[in-house]
Structures are given as C-alpha cells and as structure tokens.
Amino acid sequence: MLRIFIFILSLSQETIGAEEIALITYVVFFVLFFSVVFVIFFLTFQRRKNQLLIDKINQQKAFDEELIKTQQEIQEETLKHIGRELHDNVGQMLSYANMQLNSVVKNAGESVKPKAKEVSFALKESLEEVRSLSKSLNSDVIFYQGFEATLTNEVKRLNKLAEFNVDLKVEGEGRMFENKNDEIILFRILQEFFSNTLKYAEADSLQISIKYHTDGISIRAKDNGQGFDIASATKSSGLINMEKRAQMINAAYELKSSLNQGTELILDYSY
C-alpha cells in the first residue's frame, strides 16, 4: 500500500496539480487509517473470543472437579454406612450365632463335636472378616488409623482368601499427610485395583511396594494375572474412578497392562 502511495505521488507530481495530490493523499490516508482500525478491532475481537473460550473451559473444569468431589463424598458416605452396618448388625449376629454354637458344643455328643467345632471356627473367621471389611469401608476408621495401617489391614484380609497371596513392602519412614482426605482417596484407588484383580485378573499373587520420600510417596501394585490390552479395552467405571480420584489429589497415575503379563498400577503422590 505504501509503495502504491509513493508511486501515485511521484506520478501525480508529473501529471496533476497540487489539489489532486492532496485529495489522493487524504484518500490513501483514510484507507490506511481504516485498515489499521479494522485490524485492531479484529485482533481485539479475537482476543475477547479466546478469553471467553478459556473462561468457559475453566468453568467446565471447575464444574467437573466439583462434581467429582460430590460423587466422592456420596460414595464415602455410602461405604461408611455399609461399614457400620456390617460391624454393628452383621457382626453382632455372627457373634451371637457363635455364642449359641459354643453352648451347643458343650452339650453335644462326641460324634457331633468335631463338626460343631469346624462350624464354630468358620463363624469366627467370618466374624473377623466382617470386622476387617467394615474397617476398610469406614472412612472414619481410615482417617484415624492412617493410610499405611489401613493398607496393612487390607493386605491381611486379602491374604486370608484361598489361593491368593499379597506381599507388601514398605521403604522409608512415612509422615502425616497434610490433607487427611488424601489418605482415604489413595487407599480407595488401591482398593479398587485389588477388587479388579480379584474379579477379573485370574491372578494368585499381588505385589505392593510403598516408598516414602521427603516430599511424597510412590506406590506400585502389580498382579500376575491375565492382563488386558489397554488400548482396545473399554474403560469400566472402576478404572475411571481410579483415574478421577488420582486427579482429585494431583497424584501421577499410570495403569500398565498387556495380555498374559499382568497389570500394574503406578501412583506418585506429593505431600
């Protein structure tokens, strides 16, 4: 545009008068002025549009985070209620049944006592399992016991299952979490992984390692099951919950698996 203006100006000096040159100058000036105004307006409009898109994305992100938090709270309340029901109602019923059975054993004949003792032992094991399970479901218990103690209790419970071995290794010294709710969420992620292993993996061994660092904790859990192809597998609600919970506490999350190679969960959490 500037070159055209100079060309017209040089040409005009030879062929037309001063008034015509001034008119052409004004026209070119106004064209340049309105071009600049249009560019500024366009850039301002684009900047405003981009800001609105960013605000919308941030609002959606905040909404999603609040929704996940609400879902987490509802799930925790539900699990807490189930845990209390198991401890208070089912546990008491099993305790009462065991007391009655012991009374029967005392007065039973010698031929009946061996069978009655087997049933009594089974009732005691069931009662212990119910109490252990109720602790792992009740977030209040997890809150007061802490992450490692609760995980140790869960490992003991899993090891009582037939033909299933769980090994837990802990390195370093743990410290108190600044946010106690993060302990509960970390445990829930592992609990979901354990549940999936038992239901789908067809595994008989589960290796868990915890390494405490000065600024966080690294967790690895790996089973020796059949594994699956992550790329083609449809994500179940359990897998989605694990990932969403990790996002809630800003923990690095990775799930690795392949056919006949087992499945591994990797979590890195910073205090």
Beta strands, then each sheet from edge to edge (+ up, - down):
strand 1: 165-171
strand 2: 205-212
strand 3: 216-223
strand 4: 252-257
strand 5: 263-270
sheet 1: 1+ 2+ 3- 5+ 4-
end
